[in-house]
Each structure stands twice: as structure tokens, then as C-alpha cells.
Amino acid sequence: MRKGIHPEDYRVVAFKDMSNGETWLTKSTIETKDTIEVDGTEYALVKLEISNTSHPFYTGKTKLIDTAGRIDKFKTKYSKFKK
């Protein structure tokens, strides 16, 4: 590996899946302004819309998550092309 190209400032960060509320801790260099308290300790928070804890491929469950009515918007937009 080449020296001096990888970040040195890793810290523990909380990632939260907003669709199911699952939270986990891991090391990262990502910058964020949000914080969350986990087990009495405050961590930087990264919000995710979908992760392996909620994605149908990993869970084996078909679950439709419609954020902001995107599916209805799509159906109305392309309904005029229907035969």
C-alpha cells in the first residue's frame, strides 16, 4: 500500500437506518453535524434511507418504502403511455 494516502482521523460514528430505526456503531472519517446518544455516549450520526437491515434482498421480505409519494408520482406521470 502507498503511504500517506489514507486518512488518519478515524472515529466511532453511529449509522441509523431511518426506515426501521436500526442503529450501529463503526469507525469512519465521514463529517456530519448530527449527533445521537448511544448507551450514554454521544456519537456523530449518519442517517441512511435504506441499509442491509431493511433492504428486501438481505431481509428476504418484500417491503415497499415510499418516501414522499415517489411511486404515485411515477404512476401518474407514465399512465398516459399505458395502452
VONUDREN-492101 format. One record per residue (C-alpha): x, y, z. Coordinates in Angstrom, 2 decimals, padded with zeros to 5 digits, always signed. Example, Ala and Ser with C-alpha at 12.3 -4.5 7.8 and 13.67 -1.06 7.14 Angstrom:
BEGIN
REC      xx      yy      zz
REC +012.30 -004.50 +007.80
REC +013.67 -001.06 +007.14
END
This chain:
BEGIN
REC      xx      yy      zz
REC +000.00 +000.00 +000.00
REC +001.14 +003.53 -000.70
REC +001.90 +005.53 +002.40
REC +000.26 +008.86 +003.19
REC -002.89 +008.49 +001.07
REC -005.25 +007.08 +003.70
REC -006.94 +009.21 +006.37
REC -005.67 +009.03 +009.91
REC -008.62 +010.59 +011.74
REC -010.97 +007.61 +012.15
REC -013.53 +007.90 +014.93
REC -016.57 +005.91 +016.07
REC -019.71 +007.02 +014.24
REC -023.34 +005.88 +014.59
REC -025.19 +004.91 +011.41
REC -029.00 +004.87 +011.63
REC -031.41 +003.33 +009.13
REC -034.32 +005.78 +009.12
REC -036.78 +003.25 +007.67
REC -036.62 +000.85 +010.61
REC -034.67 +002.70 +013.33
REC -031.75 +000.23 +013.44
REC -028.54 +001.87 +014.72
REC -024.97 +000.52 +014.70
REC -021.54 +001.86 +015.53
REC -018.47 +001.67 +013.32
REC -015.33 +003.66 +012.59
REC -015.48 +006.29 +009.86
REC -013.99 +009.59 +008.73
REC -017.32 +010.99 +007.46
REC -018.19 +014.53 +008.55
REC -021.67 +015.19 +009.94
REC -023.36 +017.75 +012.15
REC -025.97 +015.39 +013.62
REC -025.33 +013.54 +016.87
REC -027.02 +010.72 +018.74
REC -026.62 +009.26 +022.21
REC -026.00 +005.52 +022.34
REC -025.53 +003.81 +025.71
REC -024.82 +007.15 +027.40
REC -022.15 +008.25 +024.91
REC -022.67 +010.86 +022.18
REC -021.59 +009.94 +018.65
REC -021.71 +011.62 +015.25
REC -024.79 +010.41 +013.36
REC -025.11 +009.40 +009.72
REC -028.72 +008.93 +008.55
REC -029.42 +006.29 +005.89
REC -032.66 +005.73 +003.98
REC -032.01 +002.03 +003.48
REC -029.39 -000.44 +004.67
REC -028.84 -004.18 +004.87
REC -031.24 -004.28 +007.86
REC -034.17 -003.05 +005.77
REC -033.34 -003.92 +002.14
REC -035.52 -006.74 +000.75
REC -032.51 -008.54 -000.75
REC -030.95 -009.03 +002.69
REC -034.12 -009.45 +004.75
REC -035.98 -011.75 +002.35
REC -039.14 -009.72 +002.93
REC -040.83 -007.58 +000.32
REC -041.47 -004.25 +001.97
REC -042.36 -001.18 -000.01
REC -040.98 +002.06 +001.42
REC -042.43 +005.07 -000.36
REC -040.76 +008.27 +000.72
REC -042.51 +011.46 -000.41
REC -045.01 +009.70 -002.71
REC -042.48 +008.89 -005.42
REC -044.32 +005.79 -006.61
REC -047.65 +007.62 -007.05
REC -045.86 +010.43 -008.85
REC -044.25 +007.93 -011.23
REC -047.53 +006.12 -011.92
REC -049.42 +009.34 -012.72
REC -046.61 +010.62 -014.93
REC -046.42 +007.49 -017.06
REC -050.11 +006.46 -017.00
REC -050.68 +008.39 -020.24
REC -048.41 +005.91 -022.08
REC -050.50 +002.95 -020.93
REC -052.43 +001.14 -023.69
END
